[in-house]
Amino acid sequence: FFRSNMSAILKNLTAPMDFEGQRKAEMLIHIIISTCGVVGIVFGWFQQEYSKCIYTIFAGMFLCSLLVVPNWPYYKGTQMKWVDDALVDKYWDALAEKEDGKEGKEEKEEEKKKRKK
């Protein structure tokens, strides 16, 4: 039971993080580190102990690493939409029509064949 459950969890955590997940992770890093830095400085100031300031900042870094380093499902929610090949072909055809005076028809046909390969 434990092996099958653990393998399912590890398989879910190893999927790649998408761009939106990277943005969320970076924002979370900034919030946690900044908050723990300010709290640590204020706490250390009132306690008159520099070590408590450092411990608070390290605790924030540890919390941050627990929340951001594994690829949690929260960071993989947005599916990326790729550009359709037909749209790319239309773009290149329109670009070729604009540059009609610069190249001959033979060169354009060769370029189309190269793009399709």
DSSP file (Angstrom, degrees, kcal/mol; ACC not computed):
  #  RESIDUE AA STRUCTURE BP1 BP2  ACC     N-H-->O    O-->H-N    N-H-->O    O-->H-N    TCO  KAPPA ALPHA  PHI   PSI    X-CA   Y-CA   Z-CA
    1    1 A F     >        0   0    0      0, 0.0     4,-2.2     0, 0.0     5,-0.2   0.000 360.0 360.0 360.0 -47.4    0.0    0.0    0.0
    2    2 A F  H  >  +     0   0    0      1,-0.2     4,-2.6     2,-0.2     5,-0.2   0.900 360.0  50.3 -65.3 -40.3    2.7    2.5    1.0
    3    3 A R  H  > S+     0   0    0      2,-0.2     4,-2.4     1,-0.2    -1,-0.2   0.926 112.7  45.0 -65.0 -45.1    4.8    1.9   -2.1
    4    4 A S  H  > S+     0   0    0      2,-0.2     4,-1.7     1,-0.2    -1,-0.2   0.898 116.0  46.9 -67.6 -39.3    2.0    2.3   -4.6
    5    5 A N  H  X S+     0   0    0     -4,-2.2     4,-1.8     2,-0.2    -2,-0.2   0.911 113.8  47.8 -67.3 -42.6    0.7    5.4   -2.8
    6    6 A M  H  X S+     0   0    0     -4,-2.6     4,-2.6    -5,-0.2    -2,-0.2   0.878 109.7  52.5 -67.4 -38.2    4.2    6.9   -2.6
    7    7 A S  H  X S+     0   0    0     -4,-2.4     4,-2.3     1,-0.2    -1,-0.2   0.879 108.4  51.2 -67.0 -35.9    4.9    6.2   -6.2
    8    8 A A  H  X S+     0   0    0     -4,-1.7     4,-1.7     2,-0.2    -1,-0.2   0.896 111.4  47.9 -66.0 -39.1    1.7    8.0   -7.3
    9    9 A I  H  X S+     0   0    0     -4,-1.8     4,-1.7     2,-0.2    -2,-0.2   0.930 113.3  46.9 -66.2 -45.4    2.6   11.0   -5.2
   10   10 A L  H  X S+     0   0    0     -4,-2.6     4,-1.0     1,-0.2    -2,-0.2   0.866 109.7  54.0 -65.9 -36.2    6.2   11.2   -6.6
   11   11 A K  H  < S+     0   0    0     -4,-2.3     4,-0.4     1,-0.2     3,-0.3   0.888 109.5  48.4 -64.6 -37.8    4.9   10.8  -10.1
   12   12 A N  H >< S+     0   0    0     -4,-1.7     3,-0.6     1,-0.2    -1,-0.2   0.836 110.8  51.0 -70.2 -32.9    2.6   13.8   -9.6
   13   13 A L  H 3< S+     0   0    0     -4,-1.7    58,-0.8     1,-0.2    -1,-0.2   0.642 101.8  61.3 -80.7 -14.3    5.4   15.9   -8.2
   14   14 A T  T 3< S+     0   0    0     -4,-1.0    -1,-0.2    -3,-0.3    -2,-0.2   0.533  74.9 109.4 -92.9  -5.2    7.8   15.3  -11.0
   15   15 A A  S <  S-     0   0    0     -3,-0.6    56,-0.0    -4,-0.4    -3,-0.0  -0.383  80.9 -93.8 -67.1 149.4    5.7   16.8  -13.8
   16   16 A P        -     0   0    0      0, 0.0     2,-0.3     0, 0.0    -1,-0.1  -0.279  33.3-118.8 -69.7 150.6    7.1   20.1  -15.2
   17   17 A M        -     0   0    0     -3,-0.1    59,-0.2     1,-0.1     2,-0.1  -0.693  28.7-133.9 -85.5 136.2    6.0   23.4  -13.8
   18   18 A D     >  -     0   0    0     57,-1.1     4,-2.0    -2,-0.3     5,-0.2  -0.264  27.8 -97.1 -84.8 177.4    4.3   25.7  -16.4
   19   19 A F  H  > S+     0   0    0      1,-0.2     4,-1.9     2,-0.2     5,-0.1   0.883 124.4  50.8 -64.4 -39.4    5.0   29.4  -16.9
   20   20 A E  H  > S+     0   0    0      1,-0.2     4,-2.3     2,-0.2    -1,-0.2   0.884 109.4  52.0 -66.0 -37.3    2.1   30.5  -14.8
   21   21 A G  H  > S+     0   0    0     54,-0.4     4,-2.6     2,-0.2    -2,-0.2   0.869 107.0  52.8 -65.0 -37.2    3.3   28.2  -12.0
   22   22 A Q  H  X S+     0   0    0     -4,-2.0     4,-2.4     2,-0.2    -2,-0.2   0.891 109.0  49.9 -64.4 -38.8    6.7   29.8  -12.2
   23   23 A R  H  X S+     0   0    0     -4,-1.9     4,-2.2     2,-0.2    -2,-0.2   0.919 112.1  47.4 -65.4 -42.9    5.2   33.2  -11.8
   24   24 A K  H  X S+     0   0    0     -4,-2.3     4,-2.4     2,-0.2    -2,-0.2   0.916 112.5  49.5 -63.3 -42.9    3.2   32.0   -8.8
   25   25 A A  H  X S+     0   0    0     -4,-2.6     4,-2.3     1,-0.2    -2,-0.2   0.908 111.2  48.8 -64.2 -42.1    6.2   30.4   -7.2
   26   26 A E  H  X S+     0   0    0     -4,-2.4     4,-2.3     2,-0.2    -1,-0.2   0.906 111.4  49.3 -65.5 -40.6    8.4   33.5   -7.7
   27   27 A M  H  X S+     0   0    0     -4,-2.2     4,-2.3     1,-0.2    -2,-0.2   0.907 111.3  50.0 -64.1 -41.1    5.7   35.8   -6.2
   28   28 A L  H  X S+     0   0    0     -4,-2.4     4,-2.6     2,-0.2     5,-0.2   0.886 108.9  52.6 -64.4 -39.2    5.3   33.4   -3.2
   29   29 A I  H  X S+     0   0    0     -4,-2.3     4,-2.6     1,-0.2     5,-0.3   0.943 110.6  47.3 -60.1 -48.4    9.1   33.4   -2.7
   30   30 A H  H  X S+     0   0    0     -4,-2.3     4,-2.1     1,-0.2     5,-0.3   0.904 113.6  47.6 -61.5 -42.4    9.2   37.3   -2.7
   31   31 A I  H  X S+     0   0    0     -4,-2.3     4,-2.5     2,-0.2     5,-0.2   0.945 115.5  43.3 -65.2 -48.5    6.3   37.5   -0.2
   32   32 A I  H  X S+     0   0    0     -4,-2.6     4,-2.7     2,-0.2     5,-0.3   0.940 117.0  44.7 -65.9 -48.1    7.6   34.9    2.2
   33   33 A I  H  X S+     0   0    0     -4,-2.6     4,-2.0    -5,-0.2    -1,-0.2   0.912 116.3  46.6 -65.3 -42.2   11.3   36.1    2.2
   34   34 A S  H  X S+     0   0    0     -4,-2.1     4,-2.4    -5,-0.3     5,-0.2   0.933 114.6  46.6 -64.8 -45.3   10.3   39.8    2.5
   35   35 A T  H  X S+     0   0    0     -4,-2.5     4,-2.8    -5,-0.3     5,-0.2   0.934 114.5  46.2 -63.5 -46.6    7.8   39.1    5.3
   36   36 A C  H  X S+     0   0    0     -4,-2.7     4,-2.5    -5,-0.2    -1,-0.2   0.846 111.3  53.9 -66.8 -32.2   10.1   36.9    7.3
   37   37 A G  H  X S+     0   0    0     -4,-2.0     4,-2.2    -5,-0.3    -2,-0.2   0.939 112.7  41.9 -65.1 -46.7   12.9   39.5    6.8
   38   38 A V  H  X S+     0   0    0     -4,-2.4     4,-2.4     2,-0.2     5,-0.2   0.928 117.5  46.8 -66.5 -45.1   10.8   42.3    8.2
   39   39 A V  H  X S+     0   0    0     -4,-2.8     4,-3.0    -5,-0.2     5,-0.2   0.907 112.7  51.0 -63.1 -41.4    9.4   40.2   11.0
   40   40 A G  H  X S+     0   0    0     -4,-2.5     4,-2.7    -5,-0.2     5,-0.2   0.901 111.0  47.2 -63.8 -41.8   12.9   38.9   11.8
   41   41 A I  H  X S+     0   0    0     -4,-2.2     4,-2.2     2,-0.2    -2,-0.2   0.932 115.9  44.3 -65.8 -44.8   14.4   42.3   12.0
   42   42 A V  H  X S+     0   0    0     -4,-2.4     4,-2.4     2,-0.2     5,-0.2   0.933 115.8  47.6 -65.4 -44.9   11.6   43.7   14.2
   43   43 A F  H  X S+     0   0    0     -4,-3.0     4,-2.1    -5,-0.2    -2,-0.2   0.924 114.6  46.0 -61.9 -45.7   11.6   40.6   16.4
   44   44 A G  H  X>S+     0   0    0     -4,-2.7     5,-1.5    -5,-0.2     4,-1.0   0.854 111.0  54.1 -65.5 -34.8   15.4   40.7   16.8
   45   45 A W  H  <5S+     0   0    0     -4,-2.2     3,-0.2    -5,-0.2    -2,-0.2   0.941 112.5  41.7 -64.3 -48.2   15.3   44.5   17.5
   46   46 A F  H  <5S+     0   0    0     -4,-2.4    -2,-0.2     1,-0.2    -1,-0.2   0.833 119.0  44.7 -71.8 -31.3   12.8   44.2   20.3
   47   47 A Q  H  <5S-     0   0    0     -4,-2.1    -1,-0.2    -5,-0.2    -2,-0.2   0.612 102.6-134.5 -84.3 -12.2   14.5   41.1   21.8
   48   48 A Q  T  <5 +     0   0    0     -4,-1.0     2,-0.4    -3,-0.2    -3,-0.2   0.850  67.3 118.9  58.7  37.3   18.0   42.7   21.3
   49   49 A E     >< -     0   0    0     -5,-1.5     4,-0.9    -6,-0.2     3,-0.4  -0.960  50.5-164.2-136.3 117.5   19.3   39.5   19.9
   50   50 A Y  H  > S+     0   0    0     -2,-0.4     4,-2.0     1,-0.2     3,-0.2   0.816  89.5  64.6 -67.2 -31.0   20.7   39.3   16.4
   51   51 A S  H  > S+     0   0    0      1,-0.2     4,-2.7     2,-0.2    -1,-0.2   0.857  97.7  54.0 -64.1 -35.4   20.5   35.5   16.4
   52   52 A K  H  > S+     0   0    0     -3,-0.4     4,-2.0     2,-0.2    -1,-0.2   0.856 106.8  52.9 -67.3 -33.5   16.7   35.6   16.7
   53   53 A C  H  X S+     0   0    0     -4,-0.9     4,-1.9     2,-0.2    -2,-0.2   0.939 111.9  44.5 -62.5 -47.6   16.6   37.8   13.6
   54   54 A I  H  X S+     0   0    0     -4,-2.0     4,-2.6     1,-0.2    -2,-0.2   0.899 111.8  52.6 -65.9 -41.8   18.7   35.3   11.7
   55   55 A Y  H  X S+     0   0    0     -4,-2.7     4,-2.3     1,-0.2    -1,-0.2   0.890 108.7  50.6 -62.2 -39.3   16.7   32.3   12.9
   56   56 A T  H  X S+     0   0    0     -4,-2.0     4,-1.8     2,-0.2    -1,-0.2   0.905 111.4  47.6 -66.0 -40.7   13.4   33.9   11.8
   57   57 A I  H  X S+     0   0    0     -4,-1.9     4,-2.1     2,-0.2    -2,-0.2   0.910 112.0  49.8 -66.7 -41.7   14.9   34.6    8.3
   58   58 A F  H  X S+     0   0    0     -4,-2.6     4,-2.4     2,-0.2    -2,-0.2   0.876 108.0  53.9 -63.9 -37.1   16.2   31.0    8.1
   59   59 A A  H  X S+     0   0    0     -4,-2.3     4,-2.5     1,-0.2    -1,-0.2   0.901 108.6  49.8 -63.1 -39.5   12.7   29.7    9.1
   60   60 A G  H  X S+     0   0    0     -4,-1.8     4,-2.4     2,-0.2    -2,-0.2   0.885 110.3  49.6 -64.7 -39.2   11.2   31.7    6.3
   61   61 A M  H  X S+     0   0    0     -4,-2.1     4,-2.3     2,-0.2    -2,-0.2   0.889 111.4  49.1 -66.6 -38.9   13.7   30.3    3.8
   62   62 A F  H  X S+     0   0    0     -4,-2.4     4,-1.9     2,-0.2    -2,-0.2   0.927 112.4  47.6 -65.1 -45.1   13.0   26.8    5.0
   63   63 A L  H  X S+     0   0    0     -4,-2.5     4,-1.8     1,-0.2    -2,-0.2   0.907 111.5  51.9 -60.6 -42.3    9.2   27.4    4.7
   64   64 A C  H  X S+     0   0    0     -4,-2.4     4,-2.0     1,-0.2     5,-0.4   0.903 108.2  50.1 -62.2 -43.0    9.8   28.9    1.2
   65   65 A S  H  X S+     0   0    0     -4,-2.3     4,-1.4     1,-0.2    -1,-0.2   0.852 109.7  51.7 -67.1 -33.3   11.8   25.8    0.1
   66   66 A L  H  < S+     0   0    0     -4,-1.9    -1,-0.2     1,-0.2    -2,-0.2   0.858 116.7  39.7 -68.6 -34.3    9.0   23.5    1.3
   67   67 A L  H  < S+     0   0    0     -4,-1.8     5,-0.2    -5,-0.2    -2,-0.2   0.732 127.5  28.2 -87.7 -22.7    6.4   25.4   -0.6
   68   68 A V  H  < S+     0   0    0     -4,-2.0    -3,-0.2    -5,-0.2    -2,-0.1   0.799 104.9  65.1-111.8 -35.8    8.2   26.2   -3.8
   69   69 A V  S  < S+     0   0    0     -4,-1.4    -3,-0.1    -5,-0.4     2,-0.1   0.929  91.4  66.4 -65.5 -47.9   10.9   23.5   -4.6
   70   70 A P  S    S-     0   0    0      0, 0.0     2,-1.8     0, 0.0   -56,-0.1  -0.453  94.0-115.3 -69.7 148.8    8.6   20.5   -5.1
   71   71 A N        -     0   0    0    -58,-0.8   -56,-0.2    -2,-0.1    -2,-0.1  -0.583  41.7-169.0 -82.5  79.8    6.4   20.8   -8.2
   72   72 A W    >   -     0   0    0     -2,-1.8     3,-1.9    -5,-0.2     4,-0.3  -0.315  34.9-111.1 -66.6 153.7    3.0   20.9   -6.4
   73   73 A P  G >  S+     0   0    0      0, 0.0     3,-1.4     0, 0.0    -1,-0.1   0.751 114.2  72.3 -59.0 -22.7   -0.1   20.5   -8.5
   74   74 A Y  G >  S+     0   0    0      1,-0.3     3,-0.6     2,-0.1   -50,-0.1   0.818  96.8  49.8 -59.9 -30.7   -0.9   24.2   -7.7
   75   75 A Y  G <  S+     0   0    0     -3,-1.9   -57,-1.1     1,-0.2   -54,-0.4   0.454 106.6  55.8 -89.2  -1.2    1.9   25.2  -10.0
   76   76 A K  G <  S+     0   0    0     -3,-1.4    -1,-0.2    -4,-0.3    -2,-0.1   0.055  71.5 107.6-118.2  25.4    0.8   23.0  -12.9
   77   77 A G    <   +     0   0    0     -3,-0.6     2,-0.5   -59,-0.1    -1,-0.1   0.776  60.0  74.7 -79.0 -27.6   -2.8   24.2  -13.5
   78   78 A T        -     0   0    0     -3,-0.2     2,-0.4     1,-0.0   -58,-0.2  -0.766  68.9-147.2 -96.5 123.5   -2.5   26.2  -16.7
   79   79 A Q        -     0   0    0     -2,-0.5     2,-0.3   -61,-0.1    -2,-0.0  -0.708  20.1-123.7 -86.7 137.4   -2.1   24.3  -19.9
   80   80 A M        -     0   0    0     -2,-0.4     2,-0.6     1,-0.0    -1,-0.0  -0.626  16.3-142.6 -83.0 135.4   -0.1   25.9  -22.6
   81   81 A K        -     0   0    0     -2,-0.3     2,-0.2     3,-0.0     3,-0.0  -0.876  16.2-150.9-100.3 121.4   -1.7   26.5  -26.0
   82   82 A W        -     0   0    0     -2,-0.6     2,-0.2     1,-0.1     0, 0.0  -0.543  25.2 -98.3 -89.3 156.0    0.7   26.1  -28.9
   83   83 A V        -     0   0    0     -2,-0.2     2,-0.1     1,-0.1    -1,-0.1  -0.535  40.0-115.6 -75.0 136.5    0.3   27.9  -32.2
   84   84 A D     >  -     0   0    0     -2,-0.2     4,-1.5     1,-0.1     3,-0.3  -0.460  14.9-129.4 -72.3 143.2   -1.4   25.9  -35.0
   85   85 A D  H  > S+     0   0    0      1,-0.2     4,-2.4     2,-0.2     5,-0.2   0.848 107.5  58.5 -62.8 -34.9    0.8   25.0  -38.0
   86   86 A A  H  > S+     0   0    0      1,-0.2     4,-2.2     2,-0.2    -1,-0.2   0.884 104.7  50.8 -63.3 -37.3   -1.9   26.4  -40.4
   87   87 A L  H  > S+     0   0    0     -3,-0.3     4,-1.9     2,-0.2    -1,-0.2   0.879 109.5  50.2 -67.2 -37.7   -1.6   29.8  -38.7
   88   88 A V  H  X S+     0   0    0     -4,-1.5     4,-2.3     2,-0.2    -2,-0.2   0.911 109.8  50.8 -66.2 -42.2    2.2   29.8  -39.1
   89   89 A D  H  X S+     0   0    0     -4,-2.4     4,-2.4     1,-0.2    -2,-0.2   0.904 109.0  51.3 -62.3 -41.1    1.9   28.9  -42.8
   90   90 A K  H  X S+     0   0    0     -4,-2.2     4,-2.4     2,-0.2    -1,-0.2   0.896 109.2  51.6 -62.1 -39.5   -0.6   31.8  -43.3
   91   91 A Y  H  X S+     0   0    0     -4,-1.9     4,-2.3     1,-0.2    -2,-0.2   0.939 111.5  45.5 -62.5 -46.9    1.8   34.1  -41.6
   92   92 A W  H  X S+     0   0    0     -4,-2.3     4,-2.2     1,-0.2    -2,-0.2   0.870 112.3  51.6 -66.9 -35.9    4.7   33.1  -43.8
   93   93 A D  H  X S+     0   0    0     -4,-2.4     4,-2.1     2,-0.2    -1,-0.2   0.914 110.9  48.0 -65.2 -42.2    2.6   33.3  -47.0
   94   94 A A  H  X S+     0   0    0     -4,-2.4     4,-1.7     1,-0.2    -2,-0.2   0.890 112.0  49.6 -65.6 -38.4    1.4   36.8  -46.1
   95   95 A L  H  X S+     0   0    0     -4,-2.3     4,-1.5     1,-0.2    -1,-0.2   0.889 109.5  51.4 -66.6 -38.5    5.0   37.8  -45.4
   96   96 A A  H  < S+     0   0    0     -4,-2.2    -2,-0.2     1,-0.2    -1,-0.2   0.878 107.6  53.2 -65.9 -37.4    6.1   36.3  -48.7
   97   97 A E  H >< S+     0   0    0     -4,-2.1     3,-1.2     1,-0.2    -1,-0.2   0.861 106.6  52.6 -65.9 -35.2    3.4   38.3  -50.5
   98   98 A K  H 3< S+     0   0    0     -4,-1.7     3,-0.4     1,-0.3    -1,-0.2   0.852 111.4  46.1 -66.9 -34.2    4.6   41.5  -49.0
   99   99 A E  T >X S+     0   0    0     -4,-1.5     3,-1.2     1,-0.2     4,-1.0  -0.017  76.9 126.7 -97.0  30.2    8.1   40.9  -50.2
  100  100 A D  T <4 S+     0   0    0     -3,-1.2     3,-0.4     1,-0.3    -1,-0.2   0.845  70.4  49.9 -59.2 -38.8    6.9   39.9  -53.7
  101  101 A G  T 34 S+     0   0    0     -3,-0.4    -1,-0.3     1,-0.2    -2,-0.1   0.673 105.2  58.9 -75.3 -16.5    9.2   42.4  -55.5
  102  102 A K  T <4 S+     0   0    0     -3,-1.2     2,-0.3     1,-0.1    -1,-0.2   0.754 108.5  34.4 -87.0 -26.1   12.3   41.2  -53.6
  103  103 A E  S  < S-     0   0    0     -4,-1.0     2,-0.1    -3,-0.4    -1,-0.1  -0.911  77.0-117.3-131.5 155.3   12.3   37.5  -54.6
  104  104 A G     >  -     0   0    0     -2,-0.3     4,-1.5     1,-0.1     5,-0.1  -0.376  32.8-107.2 -83.9 168.8   11.4   35.4  -57.6
  105  105 A K  H  > S+     0   0    0      1,-0.2     4,-2.3     2,-0.2     5,-0.2   0.867 116.7  56.8 -64.8 -37.2    8.7   32.8  -57.7
  106  106 A E  H  > S+     0   0    0      1,-0.2     4,-2.1     2,-0.2    -1,-0.2   0.909 106.3  49.0 -62.6 -42.4   11.2   29.9  -57.8
  107  107 A E  H  > S+     0   0    0      1,-0.2     4,-2.0     2,-0.2    -1,-0.2   0.871 109.9  52.4 -66.0 -36.0   12.9   31.1  -54.6
  108  108 A K  H  X S+     0   0    0     -4,-1.5     4,-2.3     2,-0.2    -2,-0.2   0.910 108.3  50.1 -65.9 -41.8    9.5   31.3  -52.8
  109  109 A E  H  X S+     0   0    0     -4,-2.3     4,-2.2     1,-0.2    -2,-0.2   0.906 110.3  50.1 -63.8 -40.7    8.6   27.8  -53.8
  110  110 A E  H  X S+     0   0    0     -4,-2.1     4,-2.1     1,-0.2    -1,-0.2   0.889 110.0  51.1 -63.0 -38.7   11.9   26.5  -52.5
  111  111 A E  H  X S+     0   0    0     -4,-2.0     4,-2.2     2,-0.2    -2,-0.2   0.896 108.8  51.2 -66.2 -40.0   11.4   28.3  -49.2
  112  112 A K  H  X S+     0   0    0     -4,-2.3     4,-2.1     1,-0.2    -2,-0.2   0.916 110.0  49.8 -62.5 -42.7    7.9   26.8  -48.8
  113  113 A K  H  X S+     0   0    0     -4,-2.2     4,-1.2     1,-0.2    -1,-0.2   0.902 110.2  50.2 -63.2 -39.7    9.2   23.4  -49.4
  114  114 A K  H  < S+     0   0    0     -4,-2.1    -1,-0.2     1,-0.2    -2,-0.2   0.892 110.3  49.9 -64.7 -39.9   11.9   23.9  -46.8
  115  115 A R  H  < S+     0   0    0     -4,-2.2    -1,-0.2     1,-0.2    -2,-0.2   0.856 107.8  53.3 -68.2 -34.4    9.4   25.1  -44.3
  116  116 A K  H  <        0   0    0     -4,-2.1    -1,-0.2     1,-0.3    -2,-0.2   0.779 360.0 360.0 -72.7 -25.3    7.1   22.2  -44.8
  117  117 A K     <        0   0    0     -4,-1.2    -1,-0.3    -5,-0.2    -2,-0.2   0.485 360.0 360.0 -73.9 360.0   10.0   19.8  -44.2
